[in-house]
Amino acid sequence: MEAPMKYICLMVFLAILGISQFNGAYGAGECGKSSPDSEALKLAPCASAAQDEKAPVSASCCSQVKRIGQNPSCLCAVMLSNTAKMSGVKPEIAVTIPKRCNIADRPVGFKCGAYTLP
């Protein structure tokens, strides 16, 4: 599939998922009152960087990762969420994004499932 078409498909999927998202009450989970799947939608600018370690990481991606990464458990839950999986995110590549963004206060060594944040 051509690269632009892949991104269009990803964005359409994310839009449909966002529209159909269940808006029930969430307790204080990894991401507070927001679900990891809802937070994953905010990382759409990171789509290519989470699939290819050589892809450039955009400033908007880094901004969102820095915000979500203030809570390492939430960032981990987002990277391993169903939304991320269905979007083609590769967790072994996604965990490298905070380092690729040069986030100084990133949670180095944080265990994220089978992965460790570099």
C-alpha positions in Angstrom: 0.0 0.0 0.0 1.3 3.4 -0.9 2.5 5.5 2.1 0.0 8.3 1.7 -2.8 5.8 1.4 -1.7 4.1 4.6 -1.8 7.3 6.5 -5.2 8.2 5.1 -6.5 4.7 6.2 -4.9 5.3 9.7 -6.6 8.7 10.1 -10.0 7.4 8.9 -9.7 4.5 11.4 -8.8 6.9 14.2 -11.7 9.2 13.3 -14.2 6.3 13.3 -12.8 5.0 16.5 -13.1 8.4 18.1 -16.7 8.9 17.0 -17.7 5.5 18.2 -15.8 5.7 21.5 -17.9 4.7 24.5 -18.2 7.7 26.7 -18.8 5.9 29.9 -17.5 6.9 33.3 -13.9 5.9 33.9 -12.3 5.5 37.3 -8.8 6.6 38.2 -7.0 4.3 35.8 -3.5 4.7 34.3 -4.5 7.9 32.6 -6.8 9.3 35.3 -10.4 9.8 34.0 -9.4 9.3 30.4 -8.9 5.9 28.9 -5.6 4.8 27.3 -7.5 4.4 24.0 -8.8 8.0 24.2 -5.2 9.2 24.9 -3.9 7.1 22.0 -6.1 9.2 19.6 -4.1 12.3 20.6 -0.9 10.6 19.4 -2.0 10.5 15.8 0.9 12.8 14.9 3.2 10.0 16.0 1.8 7.3 13.7 4.7 7.0 11.3 7.3 7.4 14.1 5.7 4.6 16.0 5.9 2.2 13.0 9.4 3.1 11.7 12.3 4.0 13.9 13.9 5.9 11.0 10.9 8.1 10.5 11.2 11.7 11.7 9.3 12.6 14.9 7.2 15.7 14.6 7.1 18.5 17.1 3.4 17.9 17.6 4.1 14.2 18.4 6.9 15.2 20.9 4.6 17.7 22.5 1.9 15.0 23.1 4.4 12.4 24.2 5.9 14.8 26.7 2.4 15.7 28.1 1.3 12.0 28.4 4.8 10.9 29.5 4.5 13.0 32.7 2.6 9.8 33.9 4.8 6.9 32.7 2.1 4.4 33.5 -0.3 6.2 31.2 2.2 6.5 28.4 2.8 2.8 28.6 -0.9 2.0 28.6 -1.4 4.2 25.6 1.5 2.5 23.7 0.1 -0.9 24.4 -3.6 0.1 23.9 -6.0 -1.6 21.5 -6.2 1.6 19.5 -2.4 1.7 19.1 -2.3 -2.0 18.1 -5.1 -1.5 15.6 -3.3 1.5 14.2 -0.2 -0.5 13.4 1.9 0.9 16.2 4.9 -1.3 16.9 5.5 -1.1 20.7 9.2 -1.9 20.4 9.5 1.3 18.2 7.0 3.4 20.1 8.9 3.2 23.3 11.8 4.9 21.6 9.8 8.1 20.8 10.5 9.9 24.1 14.3 9.4 23.5 14.0 10.4 19.8 12.2 13.6 21.0 15.1 14.3 23.3 12.8 14.6 26.3 15.3 15.1 29.2 13.0 14.0 32.0 11.7 10.9 30.2 11.2 7.8 32.4 14.4 6.0 31.4 14.3 2.3 32.4 10.5 2.3 33.0 9.1 -1.2 32.3 6.3 -1.1 29.8 5.0 -4.7 29.4 7.8 -6.6 27.7 9.6 -3.3 26.8 11.8 -0.9 28.6 11.9 2.8 27.8 15.4 3.8 26.7 
